[in-house]
Amino acid sequence: MTDPQPEFRPRPGQPDPLAPGLRRLLAPNPSPMTFRGTNTYLLGRRAVAVIDPGPLSEPHLEAILAALEPGARISHIFVTHAHLDHSPLARPLAEATGAPVLAFGGPQTGRSPAMEALAASGLAGGGEGVDAGFAPDETLPDGAVTTGPDWQITAHHTPGHFGNHLSLEWQGQLFSGDLVMGWASSLVSPPDGDVSAFMDSLDRLGRRRWSRFLPGHGAPVEDPAARMAELASHRRAREQAILAALTEGAATAAGLAARIYTDTPPALLPAATRNVLAHLVDLSQRGVIQPLGPLAETARFQRL
């Protein structure tokens, strides 16, 4: 598989300056789902906001604390969403520093009624894994503003990759979590991932002019508008490929993924299957297709 960002090779635990008052610290958790690892951001000079502390990792906790300048302290801990590669270190970091953890809500917050129904039927999330025990100290509703001595962050609720996903605005830039990344498209895995919500979030963000996106994995996105348009086009193309495949007869998400994702390594086919399932759920909700039986991960779907 071709490396999508060969020039992006930060060293885990080594702070990289991105702008005055902003540094990135890579967590040591590379994988097919996390790329080089999770990007933790440190914003501010004296009262530091940590954005996405990352996975439960003692070396990464030590690296975050060691990155503080003399006299600096961590005042806020922001979490974009409750996946295991983004949120678990928030609580140990809060205990070490006394800083509150801020997020949109717990891991089930922000789901649509359709996704709530899927979860109630027993469908569990896939992908990076849900941090089921995550609980913020303070919740940030859409539009909430948090201010430090030399920074101000505005929270934007941007579900799609995850129901409680926040994107965080700072000086015309956006910490985009896993909603918009440059190295890959986002995994959308029901019931936490929702294609309809994903497209709505892209549309909403696309109404603003952003100078740069700072994602949860990979290099900064320097042309956010173009990247969002590309991601939306990618989703529409996947939808058309699914519908075209269903003209040949009813099929499951796994069967469709194997036919559509022909250039995907076998290790990533389960994630591809979840993406297909997300599209099937969305198309079912829109009345374009229907499941043969209860809506479930293993259901066969047919066109109407």
C-alpha positions in Angstrom: 0.0 0.0 0.0 1.4 3.4 -1.0 2.3 5.7 1.9 -0.2 8.6 1.6 2.1 11.1 3.4 5.7 10.0 3.1 7.0 13.4 4.3 4.9 13.2 7.5 7.2 11.5 10.0 7.3 13.2 13.3 9.0 11.5 16.2 6.7 10.3 19.0 7.2 12.3 22.2 9.0 15.1 20.4 7.1 18.4 20.3 6.8 19.9 16.8 6.0 23.7 16.6 3.2 24.4 14.1 2.4 28.1 14.8 3.3 30.5 17.6 1.8 29.0 20.8 0.9 25.7 19.1 2.8 22.4 19.1 2.0 18.9 18.1 3.0 15.8 20.0 2.7 12.4 18.3 1.5 9.5 20.4 3.3 6.1 20.0 0.3 4.2 18.6 0.8 3.7 14.9 -1.6 1.3 13.2 -3.5 0.9 9.9 -6.3 2.9 11.6 -4.2 5.6 13.2 -1.5 6.1 10.6 1.7 7.3 12.4 -0.3 7.7 15.6 -2.6 10.2 17.3 -1.8 13.9 17.1 -2.0 15.5 20.5 -1.9 19.3 20.3 -0.6 21.7 23.0 -2.1 25.2 22.6 -0.9 28.2 24.7 2.2 29.2 26.6 1.3 29.5 30.2 -2.1 28.1 30.6 -1.9 25.2 28.1 -4.9 23.5 26.4 -4.3 19.9 25.5 -6.4 18.7 22.5 -6.8 14.9 22.2 -4.5 13.5 24.9 -4.6 10.2 23.1 -4.5 6.5 24.1 -3.7 5.1 27.5 0.1 5.4 27.4 2.4 6.2 30.2 5.2 7.3 27.9 2.9 9.7 26.1 1.6 11.0 29.5 5.2 11.7 30.5 5.9 13.3 27.1 3.0 15.7 27.4 4.1 16.8 30.9 7.7 17.1 29.8 6.7 19.3 26.9 5.5 22.1 29.3 7.7 25.1 29.4 9.0 26.3 32.8 6.1 27.9 34.7 3.5 26.6 32.4 0.6 24.4 33.4 -2.2 22.5 31.7 -5.5 24.3 32.3 -7.9 22.5 30.0 -8.1 19.0 28.3 -10.2 18.9 25.2 -11.3 15.6 23.6 -12.7 15.5 20.1 -14.4 12.2 20.5 -14.5 9.0 22.6 -12.4 6.6 20.6 -9.6 4.6 22.3 -6.9 6.4 20.4 -8.1 9.8 21.4 -9.7 10.0 24.9 -8.4 7.4 27.4 -5.4 9.4 28.5 -7.6 12.4 29.4 -8.4 11.1 32.9 -4.8 10.3 34.0 -3.7 13.6 32.6 -6.5 15.4 34.5 -5.5 13.6 37.7 -1.9 14.6 37.2 -2.6 18.3 36.5 -6.0 19.1 38.0 -7.3 20.3 34.6 -10.9 19.6 33.6 -11.8 17.3 30.7 -14.1 19.0 28.2 -16.0 17.2 25.4 -19.5 17.2 23.8 -20.5 14.3 26.1 -20.1 10.7 26.8 -19.6 7.9 24.2 -23.3 7.6 23.4 -24.0 11.3 23.2 -25.0 12.8 19.8 -26.3 9.7 18.1 -29.3 10.1 15.8 -32.5 8.2 16.6 -31.8 5.7 13.8 -28.4 5.0 15.3 -29.9 4.7 18.8 -32.2 2.1 17.4 -29.3 0.2 15.8 -27.4 0.3 19.1 -30.5 -1.0 21.0 -30.7 -3.9 18.5 -27.2 -5.0 19.6 -25.0 -3.5 16.9 -21.7 -2.5 18.4 -19.2 0.1 17.0 -16.1 -1.0 15.1 -13.0 0.7 14.0 -10.6 2.2 16.6 -12.8 1.0 19.5 -15.1 3.0 21.7 -13.8 4.4 25.1 -17.0 3.2 26.9 -16.0 4.7 30.2 -15.3 8.1 28.9 -17.0 10.9 30.9 -16.0 14.6 30.6 -15.9 16.9 33.6 -17.6 19.6 31.5 -19.7 19.3 28.4 -19.4 21.7 25.5 -22.5 22.3 23.4 -22.3 23.4 19.8 -21.0 26.9 19.7 -19.5 26.9 23.2 -16.5 29.2 23.6 -13.6 28.5 26.0 -11.0 31.1 26.6 -7.4 31.0 28.0 -5.0 33.8 28.6 -3.7 33.6 25.0 -6.1 31.4 23.2 -9.8 31.0 22.4 -11.5 27.8 21.2 -15.0 27.5 19.8 -16.6 24.1 19.8 -18.5 22.8 16.8 -20.5 19.6 17.0 -19.6 17.6 13.9 -21.0 14.1 14.1 -20.4 11.6 11.4 -17.3 9.7 12.4 -18.6 9.6 15.9 -21.8 10.9 17.5 -20.0 13.0 20.2 -17.4 14.3 17.7 -16.3 18.0 18.2 -14.2 20.1 15.9 -12.5 22.9 17.7 -12.0 26.3 16.0 -8.9 28.5 16.8 -7.9 31.6 14.9 -9.5 30.5 11.6 -8.1 27.0 11.9 -9.9 23.9 13.0 -8.8 21.0 15.0 -10.8 18.5 12.9 -10.3 15.3 14.9 -11.1 12.3 12.7 -13.8 14.0 10.7 -11.4 15.5 8.1 -7.9 14.1 7.6 -5.5 14.3 4.7 -4.0 10.8 4.8 -7.3 8.9 4.5 -11.0 9.2 4.5 -12.8 8.9 7.9 -14.1 5.5 9.0 -17.9 5.7 9.4 -19.0 2.7 11.5 -22.6 2.5 12.8 -24.0 3.0 15.3 -21.4 5.6 16.3 -20.6 6.5 12.7 -23.4 8.0 10.6 -23.1 8.8 6.8 -26.0 11.3 6.9 -24.5 13.2 9.8 -21.0 13.0 8.2 -22.2 14.7 5.0 -24.2 17.3 7.0 -21.0 18.1 9.0 -19.0 18.5 5.9 -21.7 20.8 4.4 -21.8 22.9 7.6 -18.0 23.3 7.8 -17.9 24.0 4.1 -19.9 27.2 4.6 -17.0 28.8 6.3 -13.6 29.7 5.0 -10.9 27.9 7.0 -7.1 28.5 6.7 -6.0 25.1 7.8 -7.3 21.9 9.4 -5.3 20.2 12.1 -6.5 16.6 12.1 -6.3 13.8 14.7 -3.9 11.8 12.5 -1.5 12.8 9.7 -0.3 16.1 8.4 -2.2 19.4 8.5 -4.8 19.9 5.7 -3.7 23.0 4.0 -6.7 23.3 1.6 -9.7 22.4 3.8 -12.3 23.4 1.2 -10.8 21.1 -1.5 -10.3 18.3 0.9 -13.9 18.4 2.2 -15.2 18.5 -1.4 -13.0 15.5 -2.2 -14.4 13.6 0.8 -18.0 14.4 -0.1 -17.4 13.2 -3.6 -15.7 10.0 -2.4 -18.8 9.2 -0.3 -21.2 9.9 -3.2 -19.1 7.6 -5.4 -19.2 4.8 -2.8 -23.0 5.2 -2.6 -23.3 4.9 -6.4 -21.0 1.8 -6.4 -23.1 0.2 -3.7 -26.3 0.9 -5.7 -24.8 -0.4 -8.9 -23.7 -3.6 -7.1 -27.2 -4.1 -5.7 -28.7 -4.0 -9.2 -27.2 -7.5 -9.5 -29.1 -8.8 -6.5 -29.4 -8.6 -2.8 -26.2 -8.6 -0.8 -24.7 -8.1 2.6 -22.3 -5.3 3.7 -19.4 -7.8 3.8 -20.2 -9.1 0.3 -20.5 -5.6 -1.1 -17.2 -4.5 0.5 -15.3 -7.4 -1.0 -16.6 -6.5 -4.5 -16.2 -2.7 -4.2 -12.9 -2.3 -2.2 -10.8 -4.5 -4.5 -7.6 -2.6 -3.8 -8.0 -2.6 0.0 -5.6 -4.9 2.0 -7.4 -7.8 3.7 -6.6 -6.4 7.1 -8.7 -3.3 6.4 -11.7 -5.1 4.8 -13.6 -5.2 8.2 -13.3 -1.4 8.4 -14.4 -1.2 4.7 -17.4 -3.4 5.6 -18.4 -1.0 8.3 -18.2 1.9 5.9 -20.5 0.0 3.5 -22.9 -0.8 6.3 -23.1 2.9 7.1 -24.1 3.7 3.5 -26.6 0.8 3.6 -28.2 2.2 6.8 -28.3 5.7 5.2 -29.9 4.5 2.0 -32.4 2.4 4.0 -33.4 5.5 6.0 -33.9 7.4 2.7 -36.1 4.6 1.2 -33.7 3.8 -1.6 -33.0 0.2 -0.5 -34.4 -2.1 2.2 -33.0 -4.9 4.3 -34.5 -8.4 3.9 -35.5 -8.7 7.5 -34.4 -6.7 10.5 -31.8 -4.0 10.0 -28.6 -5.5 11.2 -24.9 -5.9 10.3 -25.4 -9.2 8.6 -28.6 -8.3 6.8 -29.0 -8.7 3.1 -30.2 -5.5 1.3 -32.0 -5.0 -2.0 -32.9 -2.0 -4.1 -36.4 -0.8 -4.2 
